[in-house]
Amino acid sequence: MPRGYLEHANISVTDLERSTALLVDLLGWHKRWEGPSLNNGHTIHVGGEVDYVALYTGEHVTGNFAKGHPLNHIAFVVDDLDAAEEVVKRHGLEPFNHADYEPGRRFYFFDWDGIEFEVVNYD
């Protein structure tokens, strides 16, 4: 049976640099690639060595996305949940729905475009 892993997610955002800065600060990632893309858009790949998020924008990207249409959230694992929450707050975003249940502690936040993120720690 084949085995695999998630290499990347591709999401549309209204401000590439702002979203890139958040992921770099939150996850210790780096900008892997940047360049022109589909429909006269622009993309930045931000991530680690084997996984990343492709951030895409263009004049037609307006934000104000609705949770669950079709994306519910994207989750990231961090080694220090409290430090991650401070990063989210420093970027002007509001953490909510803090929970501590198996298999780990977590919180959620919406970015500036209405995309929901979960941040979890399994220690």
C-alpha positions as CSV (number, residue, x, y, z in Angstrom):
1,M,0.0,0.0,0.0
2,P,1.4,3.5,-0.8
3,R,2.4,5.8,2.0
4,G,2.5,9.6,1.8
5,Y,2.6,12.9,3.6
6,L,1.2,16.3,3.1
7,E,3.8,18.3,1.1
8,H,1.9,21.6,1.0
9,A,-1.3,23.5,1.1
10,N,-2.0,26.4,-1.3
11,I,-4.1,29.2,0.1
12,S,-5.1,32.6,-1.2
13,V,-4.4,35.7,1.0
14,T,-4.6,39.4,0.4
15,D,-1.2,40.3,1.7
16,L,1.7,37.9,0.9
17,E,4.3,39.6,3.0
18,R,2.1,39.9,6.1
19,S,1.0,36.2,5.9
20,T,4.6,35.1,5.2
21,A,5.9,37.1,8.3
22,L,3.3,35.4,10.5
23,L,4.3,31.9,9.4
24,V,8.0,32.6,9.7
25,D,7.6,34.0,13.2
26,L,5.1,31.4,14.4
27,L,6.8,28.3,13.0
28,G,10.5,29.2,12.4
29,W,10.0,28.6,8.7
30,H,11.6,30.4,5.9
31,K,10.7,31.7,2.4
32,R,11.5,28.7,0.1
33,W,10.5,30.3,-3.2
34,E,8.7,33.3,-4.6
35,G,7.5,34.2,-8.1
36,P,4.7,34.9,-10.6
37,S,1.9,32.4,-10.8
38,L,-1.5,31.7,-12.3
39,N,-3.9,34.5,-13.4
40,N,-1.2,37.2,-13.1
41,G,-0.9,36.3,-9.4
42,H,2.1,36.0,-7.2
43,T,3.1,33.1,-4.9
44,I,5.4,32.7,-1.9
45,H,6.3,29.2,-0.6
46,V,7.0,29.4,3.1
47,G,8.0,26.3,5.1
48,G,10.6,23.9,6.2
49,E,12.7,21.4,4.3
50,V,9.9,19.0,3.3
51,D,6.6,20.8,3.8
52,Y,5.3,24.3,3.2
53,V,2.3,26.6,2.6
54,A,2.0,28.2,-0.8
55,L,0.6,31.7,-0.2
56,Y,-1.1,33.0,-3.4
57,T,-2.5,36.4,-4.2
58,G,-3.7,38.4,-7.2
59,E,-6.0,41.3,-7.9
60,H,-9.0,39.0,-7.8
61,V,-8.2,37.8,-4.2
62,T,-10.4,39.8,-1.9
63,G,-10.2,37.8,1.4
64,N,-13.2,37.6,3.8
65,F,-13.3,33.8,3.4
66,A,-16.0,31.9,5.2
67,K,-14.9,29.0,7.5
68,G,-15.9,25.7,6.1
69,H,-16.3,26.7,2.5
70,P,-14.5,24.4,1.8
71,L,-11.7,24.7,4.4
72,N,-12.3,24.3,8.1
73,H,-8.8,25.1,9.3
74,I,-5.1,24.4,8.9
75,A,-3.3,23.0,11.9
76,F,0.3,23.5,12.9
77,V,2.3,21.7,15.7
78,V,4.6,23.8,17.8
79,D,7.0,23.0,20.6
80,D,5.9,25.9,22.8
81,L,2.2,26.7,22.7
82,D,2.5,29.8,25.0
83,A,5.2,31.4,22.9
84,A,3.2,30.6,19.7
85,E,0.2,32.4,21.2
86,E,2.3,35.5,21.9
87,V,3.4,35.5,18.3
88,V,-0.2,35.4,17.1
89,K,-1.1,38.3,19.5
90,R,2.0,40.3,18.4
91,H,0.7,40.1,14.8
92,G,-2.6,41.7,16.0
93,L,-4.6,38.5,15.8
94,E,-6.9,37.1,18.5
95,P,-6.4,33.5,19.8
96,F,-9.6,31.7,20.9
97,N,-11.1,28.3,21.9
98,H,-8.2,27.2,24.1
99,A,-8.5,23.6,24.9
100,D,-6.5,20.9,26.7
101,Y,-7.7,17.4,25.7
102,E,-6.0,14.3,24.3
103,P,-3.8,14.3,22.4
104,G,-2.7,17.9,23.2
105,R,-3.2,21.5,24.1
106,R,-4.4,23.9,21.4
107,F,-5.9,27.2,20.4
108,Y,-7.3,28.6,17.2
109,F,-7.2,32.0,15.5
110,F,-8.4,33.6,12.3
111,D,-6.0,35.5,10.1
112,W,-6.8,38.8,8.4
113,D,-8.6,37.1,5.5
114,G,-10.8,34.9,7.7
115,I,-8.7,31.7,7.4
116,E,-8.9,29.7,10.6
117,F,-5.7,28.1,12.0
118,E,-5.2,25.7,14.8
119,V,-2.0,25.6,16.8
120,V,-1.3,22.5,18.9
121,N,1.3,21.1,21.2
122,Y,1.6,17.4,22.0
123,D,4.1,17.5,24.9
